[in-house]
Amino acid sequence: MTSIPKYKIVIIANYLPDKQESMLRVSTLYRNIVEEEGLKTKTLRPTDRIGKFRKIFPKMEKWLNYIDKFIIFSIELIGYNILNYYNKNIVYHITDHSNSIYSLCLLNKAKVITCHDVLAINSMLGKNPKKRLKFSGKLLQKLILVGIKCNHRIVCVSKKTENEIRKLVDDKNTKINTVLQPLNYKFEPIKKEKAIRIVIKQIVQYNECIENGFILHVGGNQWYKNRMGLCAIYNELNSIRSNLNQSRIPLILAGKKPTRELVCFAEKHRDLKIIFLISPTNKEINALYSLANLLLFPSIEEGFGWPIVEAMACGCPVVTTGKEPMTEAGGSAAIYIDPSDSVSAAKITNEVINWSKDRKKMQAELGFQNVKRFCRKAFAQEYRRAYEDALGINKKDSSD
């Protein structure tokens, strides 16, 4: 029987007004899994105080939020640290690396930080020409990098992120590893009739699209999500299908409200059925995965690419970019493309659409096997080791 650890995990979570939904779900997921291991937890996050004045000064919203996050909460965190100064059984877990600045308030304290990606840091370093930061953005990312370097126990969500973090940190005293994160929702196959009932209110005017299948994309408007590249592939796909006398297939983009560029593309190509589904719930996304012909996920970069795993958990075929970390997420169960070659990508996508039932079933089974890698129990055990590393417990055990 595994003994229950006596230490406590203080989870440092995100500022609610930032509406970083994925990171908010991550902190909740981590807390729940840690508590399942028998550990006590406490969640600390910046409170919306000065930020409330955004209604009066909307143009100052970012700076008002910064006061809440980086001044007031930093003072509160130092105060909490002082009150618990003699408690040596606390580990601070910063679940989003963009909050690494708080590490500066916790010097010489046991802490663990989870790094999801280094996309913004790379933009600060000039490695992402498609995303240029303003002066304030560069300064923030420099501080985030300094904060990351203040942690001697770093956990990454992908091998790609781990490799990049190792280059940035370059400290032999810092222990860095990758822990595959389980899904934050129970994605699973849903029967067609039930799935249609779940999403019908959202896209009732496109009922025939649901009935006859569609291509799905799940994601936001970040440059690396490559939504315009997705549309280019989709346009080529329908040209290929038209030349083969095959029916056109709709495209559903589920996620954030579309940019003006996306809306203009949809208006210009009214002959194509492009449907925007804004802010769907996890339940609705689960239903969409279960109904879609495939998930088309041609990202240029990613921290990991969770929709790949989510889709596979629902039995949905996945066509995605053939580079890390998408290949790490998809393993041998995904079909890979080069999104910069829209014609080739469209041809491969059409081949998947035309798969036989047996081939689809075989691919779904590969997907289900791949999803098993993202295990809740293994995740809990790896983080328990990380917490004990931060406390020096494992070092003591090895010396004994």
Stockholm file with secondary structure:
# STOCKHOLM 1.0

chainA/1-400         MTSIPKYKIVIIANYLPDKQESMLRVSTLYRNIVEEEGLKTKTLRPTDRIGKFRKIFPKMEKWLNYIDKFIIFSIELIGYNILNYYNKNIVYHITDHSNSIYSLCLLNKAKVITCHDVLAINSMLGKNPKKRLKFSGKLLQKLILVGIKCNHRIVCVSKKTENEIRKLVDDKNTKINTVLQPLNYKFEPIKKEKAIRIVIKQIVQYNECIENGFILHVGGNQWYKNRMGLCAIYNELNSIRSNLNQSRIPLILAGKKPTRELVCFAEKHRDLKIIFLISPTNKEINALYSLANLLLFPSIEEGFGWPIVEAMACGCPVVTTGKEPMTEAGGSAAIYIDPSDSVSAAKITNEVINWSKDRKKMQAELGFQNVKRFCRKAFAQEYRRAYEDALGINKKDSSD
#=GR chainA/1-400 SS CCCCCCCEEEEECCCGGGCCHHHHHHHHHHHHHHHHTTCEEEEECCCCSGGGGGGTCGGGHHHHHHIIIIIIHHHHHHHHHHHTTTCCSEEEEESSGGGGGGGGGSTTSCEEEEECCCHHHHHHTTCCTTCCCCHHHHHHHHHHHHHHHTCSEEEESSHHHHHHHHHHHCCTTCEEEECCCCCSSCCCCCCHHHHHHHHTTTSGGGHHHHHHCCEEEEECSCGGGCHHHHHHHHHHHHHHHHHTTCCCCCEEEEESCCCHHHHHHHHHTTTSCEEEEESCCHHHHHHHHHHCSEEEECCSCCSSCHHHHHHHHTTCCEEEESSTTHHHHHGGGSEEECTTCHHHHHHHHHHHHTCCHHHHHHHHHHHHHHHTTSCHHHHHHHHHHHHHHHHTHHHHHHHC
#=GC SS_cons         CCCCCCCEEEEECCCGGGCCHHHHHHHHHHHHHHHHTTCEEEEECCCCSGGGGGGTCGGGHHHHHHIIIIIIHHHHHHHHHHHTTTCCSEEEEESSGGGGGGGGGSTTSCEEEEECCCHHHHHHTTCCTTCCCCHHHHHHHHHHHHHHHTCSEEEESSHHHHHHHHHHHCCTTCEEEECCCCCSSCCCCCCHHHHHHHHTTTSGGGHHHHHHCCEEEEECSCGGGCHHHHHHHHHHHHHHHHHTTCCCCCEEEEESCCCHHHHHHHHHTTTSCEEEEESCCHHHHHHHHHHCSEEEECCSCCSSCHHHHHHHHTTCCEEEESSTTHHHHHGGGSEEECTTCHHHHHHHHHHHHTCCHHHHHHHHHHHHHHHTTSCHHHHHHHHHHHHHHHHTHHHHHHHC
//
